[in-house]
Amino acid sequence: MKILLIEFIGYKEWTESLGYDREWKIQDIQSSIYKIVNDEISRVGGFALPVRYDGLIILADGIPNKHLLEIYTKVKEISPTKISACIGFGKTPREAEINAHNCILNSLSDEPKFSIIHDENVVACHFDYNNFTSLTHELSFYAAYMRVMRLYSKLSDSIYDFGGISQYLGGDNMIAFIDEDTIDKIIKIVENMDEIKVGIGIGKNARSAMAGATRALDEIRSKREDRWKIVKFSM
Ligand SMILES: Nc1nc2c(ncn2[C@@H]2O[C@H](COP(=O)(O)OP(=O)(O)OP(=O)(O)O)[C@@H](O)[C@H]2O)c(=O)[nH]1
């Protein structure tokens, strides 16, 4: 698997330089950087996970280095701090992210060098809480969110143990990226958790894998018989 990791360097110092009335400014800048990266990377078929917002994890399989370099240049232009970036490879997304992070720690030059390595299929797992709308009516808007966060926190831990990385997407949705050999393990997890279903998408890049996952979820909803489904998607 291939991950482009971009880290903002000196972010702590930058945030502190903004004074006490700063949090709204930080949120403004973080969301505008994420918006631009999300737009640009989706255009070329990738997908960005904002995770901590002081860096970005980009699922990069199927994206030529030329486009990854363009994303890097764009982030460099709009970032309030210096940035550092590396591509990491690994059997799993977890391994690829760790390798990218170590590469950033050991990199001597300011400009990244992206090596050429073959691309692999991306597997996206879109988890969805069953009947979240009724749960929201029953509890409250915030209490339903808390229920989902508790469950997804446990789920992300198990997925990370299997080499996957995940991101909460809002509402009752969570996405995880895994390698193809881990699909069976994800299905077992879901079969043991009554509250959730999962659409699994396989694609040549992250965007098509995500589209496959969404289609798989729609197909589950149309019959309400299965708790998981796999769709291979190409675009
Ligand atoms: N990020 C994201 N959020 C969505 C998506 N679809 C729905 N949502 C959000 O998730 C909430 C719940 O929607 P659903 O999961 O479709 O509704 P549900 O009541 O759980 O119904 P079932 O999933 O059919 O059991 C919505 O109110 C939206 O906030 C999606 O594709 N992506």
The ligand as an SDF file (V2000), in Angstrom:
LIG
                    3D

 32 34  0  0  0  0  0  0  0  0999 V2000
  -20.3510   11.4290    5.5930 N   0  0  0  0  0  0  0  0  0  0  0  0
  -21.5040   10.8590    5.2250 C   0  0  0  0  0  0  0  0  0  0  0  0
  -22.5660   11.0270    6.0100 N   0  0  0  0  0  0  0  0  0  0  0  0
  -23.7240   10.4390    5.6430 C   0  0  0  0  0  0  0  0  0  0  0  0
  -23.8380    9.6470    4.4760 C   0  0  0  0  0  0  0  0  0  0  0  0
  -25.0980    9.1600    4.4150 N   0  0  0  0  0  0  0  0  0  0  0  0
  -25.7190    9.6200    5.5120 C   0  0  0  0  0  0  0  0  0  0  0  0
  -24.9140   10.3920    6.2680 N   0  0  0  0  0  0  0  0  0  0  0  0
  -25.1370   10.9810    7.6000 C   0  0  0  0  0  0  0  0  0  0  0  0
  -25.4610    9.9130    8.4790 O   0  0  0  0  0  0  0  0  0  0  0  0
  -26.7290   10.1440    9.0970 C   0  0  0  0  0  0  0  0  0  0  0  0
  -27.5010    8.8490    9.1730 C   0  0  0  0  0  0  0  0  0  0  0  0
  -27.8620    8.4470    7.8680 O   0  0  0  0  0  0  0  0  0  0  0  0
  -28.1410    6.9170    7.4730 P   0  0  0  0  0  0  0  0  0  0  0  0
  -27.0150    6.0840    7.9300 O   0  0  0  0  0  0  0  0  0  0  0  0
  -28.4650    6.8940    6.0150 O   0  0  0  0  0  0  0  0  0  0  0  0
  -29.4670    6.6520    8.3120 O   0  0  0  0  0  0  0  0  0  0  0  0
  -29.8860    5.5020    9.3160 P   0  0  0  0  0  0  0  0  0  0  0  0
  -31.0070    6.0280   10.1120 O   0  0  0  0  0  0  0  0  0  0  0  0
  -28.7100    4.9720   10.0760 O   0  0  0  0  0  0  0  0  0  0  0  0
  -30.4560    4.4070    8.3550 O   0  0  0  0  0  0  0  0  0  0  0  0
  -29.7720    3.0620    7.8360 P   0  0  0  0  0  0  0  0  0  0  0  0
  -28.3240    3.3600    7.5270 O   0  0  0  0  0  0  0  0  0  0  0  0
  -30.5190    2.7610    6.5910 O   0  0  0  0  0  0  0  0  0  0  0  0
  -29.9080    2.0490    8.9160 O   0  0  0  0  0  0  0  0  0  0  0  0
  -27.3700   11.2060    8.2210 C   0  0  0  0  0  0  0  0  0  0  0  0
  -28.1970   12.0280    9.0000 O   0  0  0  0  0  0  0  0  0  0  0  0
  -26.2080   11.9820    7.7060 C   0  0  0  0  0  0  0  0  0  0  0  0
  -25.8070   12.9070    8.6990 O   0  0  0  0  0  0  0  0  0  0  0  0
  -22.6890    9.5020    3.6540 C   0  0  0  0  0  0  0  0  0  0  0  0
  -22.6670    8.8500    2.6010 O   0  0  0  0  0  0  0  0  0  0  0  0
  -21.5560   10.1130    4.0840 N   0  0  0  0  0  0  0  0  0  0  0  0
  1  2  1  0
  2  3  2  0
  2 32  1  0
  3  4  1  0
  4  5  2  0
  4  8  1  0
  5  6  1  0
  5 30  1  0
  6  7  2  0
  7  8  1  0
  8  9  1  0
  9 10  1  0
  9 28  1  0
 10 11  1  0
 11 12  1  0
 11 26  1  0
 12 13  1  0
 13 14  1  0
 14 15  2  0
 14 16  1  0
 14 17  1  0
 17 18  1  0
 18 19  2  0
 18 20  1  0
 18 21  1  0
 21 22  1  0
 22 23  2  0
 22 24  1  0
 22 25  1  0
 26 27  1  0
 26 28  1  0
 28 29  1  0
 30 31  2  0
 30 32  1  0
M  END
$$$$
